Amino acid sequence: MTTKKDRGRVITARGPVAPEKLGKVMMHEHLQSDCYDWKNKRLISEEKPDEARRQYLLKDAVPHLKVCREHGCLAYCDVTMPPWRGWPTLYAEVSAASGVQIIISTGFYREVELNTYWAKFPEEQIWPFVRSASVEELAEYCTREIVEGLHGTGIRAGAIKLGSSRPPLTPTERKAFHAGARAQKQTGVHITTHCTWLGSETSQLTILDDEGVDLNRVVVGHTALHLMNKDYRKTVIEWMKRGVNFLPTNLKVTKAASWLPLVEAIDAVFQAGLGDHLLLGLDSGYCSESGEFGPMKSLPLPPFAYMFTAVLPALRGLGLTAQEEEQILVINPRRILPVQ
């Protein structure tokens, strides 16, 4: 169990902080998502210090995070889960150098479809530990990283990341969701998910609800399409009424007008009185999912700062109001991120 001192505070790489000190918060980013060793053609299955990565990210990522800070973003939620995260002390160093608090995640990624990204063989689809471990062992793993810290450093996770592909969940994904739910109830941190397919949110949320998770403590990620689809938005609204939070990501605004349906969807959610269940993130940072480690190729540069140099100006131009932006980026994270 987390301690009484954690209640109402956000567990960051540099220790618990008051939510009022977070400013604007991006809720879905990746400082180091190092999933595949392309040179040696093997899945990465162990976290260990990497001085080359450390030097590179201190040099390249910190300036972009400083730009975020200049725009009032004082925190972000890092949703890379083991074993692909950076070494724990890296997050503390980058946070101290940039002035941006970082919430580290524990948890387990989805089972990647064969012949997508790096997955050429079944044993590469997911961290083998997730397949071999029991629900109880997986839950204990997450709980330990939140309560005691990562790799003996005392630097603790402050969120649980879970993922699935198309509905329904695979047996391994189901096991991970049951485990994450139990760890959430033990620790009081929030759950954030990878959910790109329509219908996956219901598969995920049904398990979490059956396990007794307070759905107000759940963020369903990558859900821009869920909101922009007018017919499917009804499903989103029904889950929001039950407490669930939805998080659009991957906001590439090179053709800004294409995001008008998202701004209209955000306005519709606010009109329905559910604006307190929306968040924003980029899914930006540095990874090796499609090739050698470097800035993610799915979004234009600069990593992290693109939210403030391009995305938000574009959304404002399409009608996003200052009140909506404040609610989504400041007020809602303050409710969701603290331990409860």
N, C-alpha and C positions, 0 to 999 in steps of 0.2 A: 504493500500500500504506500502511496505517496504520503508525506507528512502533513500535519496541520499547517505548517508554515508554507506549504505549496498552494494551499487552497486559495483561489482567487488570484493567483499569480501565474505568469507564463514561464514555463521552463525553457530557457534558451541555452545556447552553447556557453554563455558566460554566467549562467546561473539564473535563478528565478527573478523576474522583474514584474513591476506593476503594469497592467494592461494600458494604463493611461500614458505610458511612456513609449508606446509603439508607433505613434503617428499613423501614416498610411501603411498598409500591409499588403504585399503581394503574397498570395496564399498557395502558390504551386510553382516552385522553381528548383533548379538543380545546380549546385556549385560544382560537384564532381559526381557524375554518373558514369562509372567506369565498369562496363558490363562485359566487355569482350577484348581479349588480347589478340589483335589482328595479326601482329607479327608472328606470334607462336600458335595462332589459330586454336585458341582454347577459351572456354568460358571462365571468367574470373569468379572464384568461389571462396576467396579469403580477403579480408581487409587487413592491410598492413601499411605502415608509414611509407610514403613515396616522396623523397626529397625533390625529385624533378617536378612532380605534380605540384608540390607545395610552392616551389619557387615560381613556377609558371602562373599559378592562380593568384598568388600574392601580387605579382606584377600585372597580370592582365585583368583579373576580375575586380580587384579593389577599386581601381579608378571608376569603373562603371557603377559600382555600388555607391561610391561617393556622389555620383550624379543623382542617383535615386534619393540619397539623403538630402541633397540640395532641393529636391522637389517635395520634401516632407515625408518621404518613405523611410521609416526608422526601423523596419523589420520585414523579414520575409520568412515564409515557411518552406524549408528545404525538404522535398518529398522523395529524395532518393533513399531507398531502403537497403538494408544489408543484402548481399555482401559487396555492394557496388559503391558505397559511400566513400568519401575521403576519410582519412584518419581523424578521430574526434578533435584533436588539437588544431587541425587545420581550420575547422569552423570557428573555433575561439579566436585564432589568430586573424583570420579574415574579418571577423566581426569587429575585433578591437581596432584593426587598421582602417576599416571603412566607416565605423560608427553606426553600422546597421546590425541590429540584433538578428540572430539566426536561430530558428526553431528546427531542431534536427528530428528526423522521423526514424522510428523503428518500423518493423512490419515486413511484408512479403509482396513481391511483384506478381503479376499475372503469368499464366502459362502461355508463352509466345507461340503463335502458330508456326508449324514447320515451314521452312523455306521463306520466312520473313525475318528481316533484320539479320541477326547472327545465327539463328537457330537452324542448323543443317541436320542435326540428329536429335532424337527424343531427349537425351540426357542434357541437351543445351537449352531446352525450352524453359526451364525454371531452375532456380538454385536447388541442387539435389537434396539439401537438408530439408526443404519444405515437403518433398515427396516422402522422405524416409521417416520424418519425425511424426509423433502423434499430435493430436490437438492440444493435449496438456503440455507437451514439450514446447510447442510453438508459442502457446500462451505464456508459459514461464519465461521464454526467451524475451518476448516483448516486455513483459512486466519488469524483468531484471534490468533491461536497458533504460527503462523510465525511472525506476526506483534507485538503482545502484550506479548506473552509468555504463558507458561503452568501453570495453576492453581495459577495464581497471583504471581508467583515467578520471573517473568521477564526473565526466561531462555526460549529461543525461539527455535522452530523447524527450521531446515534449509533444509528440504526435505519433499516431499509428497510421501507416500507409498500407492500404490493401488494394489489390487490382484483379480485374477479370477481363476476359475478352468478350466474345459474343455470348448472349444468353442461350441456354442456361450455363451456369458455371461448371467447369470441369470438377471432378472429384477433389483434385488437389487444391483448386481455388476455393471450393466449399470449405475444406478443412482449414485453410488459412483464414477465411472469414469467421468461422466459428472461434478460432483461436484469438483473432484480433478483437472480437467482441468481448471475450472473457477478460482479456488484458485491459480493455477499455473500462470495464466495470470495476476492475481491481484498482485502477490508477486514476481515473477521472480525466485523462487527456482526451482530445477529440480524435475521431477517425476521419481520414481523408482518402478518397478512392480514385482509382483509374477507371473511367467508365466512358468509352467512346461510342458504343453502339446503343441505339434506341432499344429499350427493353432490359438492358443490363442493369440499369439502376433498380428496377423492380426485383431482379434476381438477387442483387446485393442487399438491398434494404430488407427484403423478406427474411433473410438469414439474421441480419443484425436485430431486426425487430423481434424475431422468435427467440433470440438469445437475451432479450430484455434490455438492449441498449436504448438509452434515451435518444431518439432520433434528432433532437436538437443538437446533439453532439456529433453529428455526421455531416460531412461535406462530400458531395458527389461531384467529381472532377471531370473536366473535358466535356462540358455539357452545353456548349454554345448551340450546337445543332438541335439539341432537345428543346431549347427555348425558342429558337428561330422557326422551327416547324410549328405552325399555328395549331394544327390538329394535335400534335403530340404535347404541346404546351399544357394541355388540359391534364395530362398525367403528371407533369411537373408540378402544376398548381396543387393537385390533390396531395402529393407528397409534401409539398411546402406546408400545407395546412396541418400536416401531422408533425411538423417541426424540421423537416430535412432542409439542408442548405445546398444550393446549387452553384457551381463554379465554372463559368466559361473560361476557356484558355485558348492558346494558339491563335492569338489575334493578330494576324498578318494583314496590315492595313495598306499595302501597296495599291490596292483598289478599294479605297475607303468606302465607297458607296455600297459595296457588297455587304457591309456590316450594318446597314440601315435596319434590316430585320431584327438584329440583336438589340439595337437601341430601342426599337419599337417594342420588343419583347420585355426589356427591362422596364419600360414605362408601363406596360400592361401589368406586370407583376406588382409594381408600386400602386397602380390604380386598384388592384385587388387587395391592397393592404398587406402585402407579403414582401415588401422590399427589404425587410430585416432578414431575409433568407437568401440573399444574393451576395456573392463574393467575386473577386477577379484575380486572375493570375496569368502569367505568360506561358509557362512551361518552357522557360528560357534557362540558359546556362551553358554548361560544358559536358560533353558526353562522348562515348565511343560506340554508340549503338549501331551506327551505319558505316563506320570507318575509324581511322586513327583519331585519338582523343583531341578534341578542340571545341570551339563554339558550336552550339547546335545549329544544324543547317535548316531546320524547319522554320526559323524566323530570321528576319533581317537583323543585322548588327545595329547597335551594340547590345550584347547580352544584358539582361536586367533593365538597363536604362531605357530600352526601346519602349517600355510601357509609358514612360513620361515624355520622351522626345517625340514619339509618333502616335502610339495607340490612343492615349487619353485625348490629345488634341483632335485626332480624327473623330473619336466618339462624341466629343463636345460639339464639333462641327455638324454632326448628324442629329444633335438634339439632346444628348445626355446632359442632365441638369447638374448644377453644383450640389444641390441637395441629395440627388441620387448618388453622385460620386462620393460624397462624404459618408453617406450611409454604408455604401458597399466597401469602401477602402479603409474607413476608420472605425465606424461604430460597430459594424457587424463582427469584424475580427476581434474587437475588444470583448465581445460576448462569448465568442466561440473558443478562443485560444487559452484562456485561463483554466487551470485545473479546477474541477468541480467535484 
